[in-house]
Amino acid sequence: MSFSVGQVAGLAGITVRTLHHYDEVGLLVPGERTRAGYRRYTDADLARLQQILLYRELGFGLDEIAVILDAPGADELAHLRRQHELLTRKAERLQEVIAAVERSMQARTLGIALTPQERFEVFGDFRPEDHEAEVQRRWGGTDQYAESRRRLASYTKADWLRLRAEAESITGDLVAACKAGLPADGEHAMDLAERHRDHINRWFYTCTHELHRCLGDLYVDDPRFRATFEDLLAGLAGFVRQAIHANAGRA
């Protein structure tokens, strides 16, 4: 059984002109011709065409493909194994690219309009977009979430760096107060809690004392938040919550 050039073009999803070119350069010479000189492709020709198209997909040039396919001792199974290995590598690279694009899309959705270099300078290895699905699930329908999204969309790299510096300063002072053994319900600790609330007000959303009290509970009740504080200093999560509660009561 053999096929016309038009049938092969339709089966392979390529043009008749491409098949003519492959014939002219000797890469895929039809195994049969009619008395009138028309090309007819055999099953063996179709198998070779499959190999050609796979190598083309992998980025090989026509001359390279000819050398590979015509190498002594090469068989179809060997080619398929090689192509499988190359395609697997390509798929892995593409998956990495896709993941990078998805992270960029998520970052844009969050309103973080920074270049990759700026994002690294601001966040380091931390990727806010990795946590966006959970954030939306827990707080996506709140006014605070909507307000935070609006504000984040306007921040420049300089804004993000100021935000980070201010947050690090507050956290550092909380660590120092806890390490010094100051009472969590004392004036100094409550003042630090108020600085923390003001930081949220200034950069993210309007944070009432009651909402701040809920955040304090979250810092202890959620294992990941608690670990963030405890990695800095054992007992810090509880100290921060108590200071926030005392500050809310003072207000």
N, C-alpha and C positions, 0 to 999 in steps of 0.2 A: 504494500500500500504506500502511496506517495501523495504529496500535497503540492498544490500550486503555490506560487510566491504570495498571492493574495491571501490564501488560506493560512499560511504560516504567519504572515504579518498580523492577521487577525488573532490567531491563537497566542502569539507572543506579545501582542500589544506594542508592536513597533511598526515602522513604515516600510513600504515596499522598497523605497529608496535606500534605506539602511541595509536591507538584505542584498540589494544589488551591489552596494559598496563592499559588504563583507565578501561577496563573490569576487569582485574585481581585485581586492587585495589578497585573495587567497585564504582568508580566514575561515570562510564557510562556503565551500563550493558544493552546489547541489549534486547529489549522488546520481541523479537521472536528468535527462532532457528528452523532450518529445521530438518527434521527427521535424517539427517546425522550429525547434530550438528553444522552446519554452522550458524554464527551470521547473524541476520537480524535486521535492525534498523528501527523503526517506526518514524512517524512524531514527536511524543513526544520526542523520543530519539534525533532527530536532533535539536529540540528546546533546549534540555538540553545541547547538544554539543555546540550550539551557546553561551550559557551562560558560559560554561567552557572556551571556547576560548577567550571570551571577558575578563573574569577575569584573564586568563593567560596573556593576553596583558597588563593588568593593574599591573602585577607583583605578583599576588597572587600565593601561593603554592597550590599543589593539595589537601593537607589536609585542608587548609583554605577554598578552594572552596567547598569541600564536606560538611563542616560544614555550609557554607552560603546557599548552594542550598537545603540542607536537613532540614533547620531550620523550625520549625512549623509555619504555617501561611504564609510562603513566597510564592509569586506568580510571574509569569513571568513579569508582568508589574512593580512590585516593584523592581525586579532585573534590568530591563531595565532603570528605573529611576535612580537607584543607579549608574549603569554603566555610564549612560549619565553624571551624575554629576562628577564622577571620571575621565572620559575621557575628559570632559571639562577642569578640573583642569590640567590634564596632557598636553592637547593641549596648554593651557596658558603658562605652564612651558617650553614646547618645543618651543613655539614662542619666548619666552625670550632668550632661548639658540640660536635659529636660528638668531635672531637679533644681538646677541653678536658675533656670527661667521661671519655674514655679515659685521659687523663693522670692525672686524679683517681683513677680506678679503679686504675691501676698504682701510684700513690703509696700508696693504701690497702693494696694487696697487699704493698707493701714495708714496711708498718707505719709510714709517715710520717704521723702523725695531726696535721697542722697545717692551719690555715686558709690560703686562698690568700695573704692578706697576710703571714702568718707564714712561709710557704714562700718568698716573695720576700725577706723580711728575712734569712732563713737562707741560702738558696741563690742569690739573685739570679736571673740568667737561666739558670743551670745547672739541669737537670731530671734527677735521679737515675734516674727511671723510664725515661728514654730509653735507658739502658744496661742495664736489667734483663734483657732477653732474652739479651744476651751474657754477663752475669754468671751467669745460670742455666746457660747452655750450658757455661761454663768451670768453674764451681765449685758448681753447684746441688746436686750429690750429696755435698758434703763436710760434715763436722761444723762447720767454721768458718762456712760459709754459714748453716747452721741456727741456730748460736749468735748470729751477727750479726743475723739476722732477729728473733730473740726479743728481743734488747737494743733494737734500733731501735724496736720496737713500743711500748716504754715511755717513750721520750724526749719530753720537753716542749720547747717553744720555748727555754726557758732552757737546757736540756741541750744542744740543738743549737748554741746560740750559744757555750756554753762549749767544746764540742767544736771548733767552727770556730776560736775564738780560740786554743786550744791548738795546733791544727794549724798555724795561720798563724805562731805564735811559733816552733815548731820549724823550719818551712821558712825563716823569716827568719834564724834563727841558722845554718842550713846554708848559706844563700846568703852570709852574712857570712864564715863560715869559709872557704868556697871562694874568695871574692873576695879574702880576705886572704892566700891562698896557703898556708894551713895544710895539713899533710900529712893525706891522707884516712885514713891508718892511725895517726895520732897520737891521744893521749889525748883531746883536746878533741873531735875528729871522732867518735871511737868513743863518747864520752859522749852526743853528739847522736844518734847512731844508736840508742843504748839508750833515749834519751827517745822516739824515734820508735817503737820496739818497744813501750815501755810505753804509749804513746798508743793503739796498736792493741789491746793487752791490755785497757786500761781501757774503751774505747768500743765495740769491735767483737767481737773473739774472742780466744781464747788463741793468742798468736803465739810459737811456739818460735823459738829462734835459727836452726834449720834452715829453718823456714818463712820467717823474716825474710830469710834469705839468698836464698831463691827470689824473694821480692818485690823484692829489690835487683836481681836479674838481669832481672826483668820491667820495671823502670824504665828499663833500657837497651835491652832486646831488643824491647819493644813500641813502635812508632813514636809512638803517642799518649801513652803515659806519658813517653817520652823527651822529646817536644815540650813537655809540661807543665813539666818541669824546665828544659829548655833555653830556653824562653821567659822564664824568670826570670833565667838566667845561663848563658852558654855553658860547657859542661863540667860542669854541676851534676849531671846524671844519672849520669855515670861516677863523680864524687866521692862521691855518696850510696851507690852500689853498693859502692864500695871501702870506705867507712866501715862499712857494714853487714857486709860480709864480715870486715873486721878485728875488729869487735866480736864477731861470732859466734866467730871464732877465739880471741879473748881469753877468752870465756866457757868 
